């Protein structure tokens, strides 16, 4: 089975390297010096235990070069999706699946859901409607990413912790194709489950992303520092409580308490969230996927979310300032 990973960054690179090592033909789509490094030396993955693998994947810069695929994994950040899906047709045959592994809520959240909001487009995530137009919801497989990783140098991915990638059909069915995706991930040495309600799992992950990511971006603190500082621990809890109220109005049940979710983040230790890493590198932030989409759903359900709204305003302004100045923000020793 042919697998194409669009975006060989931290998570995309991890997936590509692991799946290729399991013997599946893998193509990655990327650009610039990172792409050239993968072409020249392969894609290196350093696992948390220090073990290394180098995968010789096919590395290309466009969907046309990639050709038809059986599974396309969209691993770029949510705000880059519009650009990468414009020629996704070049990779699709009649049965091609498309799996999304973005942080936060997905643009397809209301597709194939049923109920009063079925098919509604989230304008915060798909403002032009191109994602909805270009990707048939029947092709989509949902996934939740639990590993943490980072690109430490060109062509090199460093795994921090975690190995779970639960997957599921948008309508909850347990199909042969979603079982195949599960089997591919397991064959690659990753943990996976086929879930009957992938959206509930997405909310569980988004619960932490919507709070810890923007708080870390604004404070430059690691997960453990946020959780052990009383004021930011309480702010995270307040944001999560507001999000839980939104999710429950949409029929979602959480299997963990807020305190358990915060304790889980605290146990990760001195890890910089992906949004904080982006702030330090001056990259565009995942503001809408992680926070703005929650606010859109809060408005849709008539749910007050004052803490989320305040943090969203601050991190959105930070993103604007960084992009205007063309610079990142990093804590440096004084003097």
Secondary structure as GFF3:
##gff-version 3
##sequence-region A 1 335
A	DSSP	beta_strand	3	6	.	.	.	ID=ss1
A	DSSP	alpha_helix	10	21	.	.	.	ID=ss2
A	DSSP	beta_strand	26	29	.	.	.	ID=ss3
A	DSSP	alpha_helix	32	41	.	.	.	ID=ss4
A	DSSP	beta_strand	43	46	.	.	.	ID=ss5
A	DSSP	beta_strand	52	55	.	.	.	ID=ss6
A	DSSP	beta_strand	58	60	.	.	.	ID=ss7
A	DSSP	alpha_helix	63	66	.	.	.	ID=ss8
A	DSSP	beta_strand	69	74	.	.	.	ID=ss9
A	DSSP	three_ten_helix	78	80	.	.	.	ID=ss10
A	DSSP	alpha_helix	81	84	.	.	.	ID=ss11
A	DSSP	three_ten_helix	88	91	.	.	.	ID=ss12
A	DSSP	beta_strand	92	100	.	.	.	ID=ss13
A	DSSP	alpha_helix	130	134	.	.	.	ID=ss14
A	DSSP	three_ten_helix	137	139	.	.	.	ID=ss15
A	DSSP	beta_strand	140	143	.	.	.	ID=ss16
A	DSSP	beta_strand	148	153	.	.	.	ID=ss17
A	DSSP	beta_strand	156	161	.	.	.	ID=ss18
A	DSSP	beta_strand	167	169	.	.	.	ID=ss19
A	DSSP	alpha_helix	176	187	.	.	.	ID=ss20
A	DSSP	alpha_helix	198	208	.	.	.	ID=ss21
A	DSSP	pi_helix	209	213	.	.	.	ID=ss22
A	DSSP	alpha_helix	214	219	.	.	.	ID=ss23
A	DSSP	alpha_helix	223	228	.	.	.	ID=ss24
A	DSSP	alpha_helix	230	249	.	.	.	ID=ss25
A	DSSP	alpha_helix	258	268	.	.	.	ID=ss26
A	DSSP	alpha_helix	274	281	.	.	.	ID=ss27
A	DSSP	alpha_helix	287	287	.	.	.	ID=ss28
A	DSSP	pi_helix	288	292	.	.	.	ID=ss29
A	DSSP	alpha_helix	293	301	.	.	.	ID=ss30
A	DSSP	alpha_helix	306	325	.	.	.	ID=ss31
###
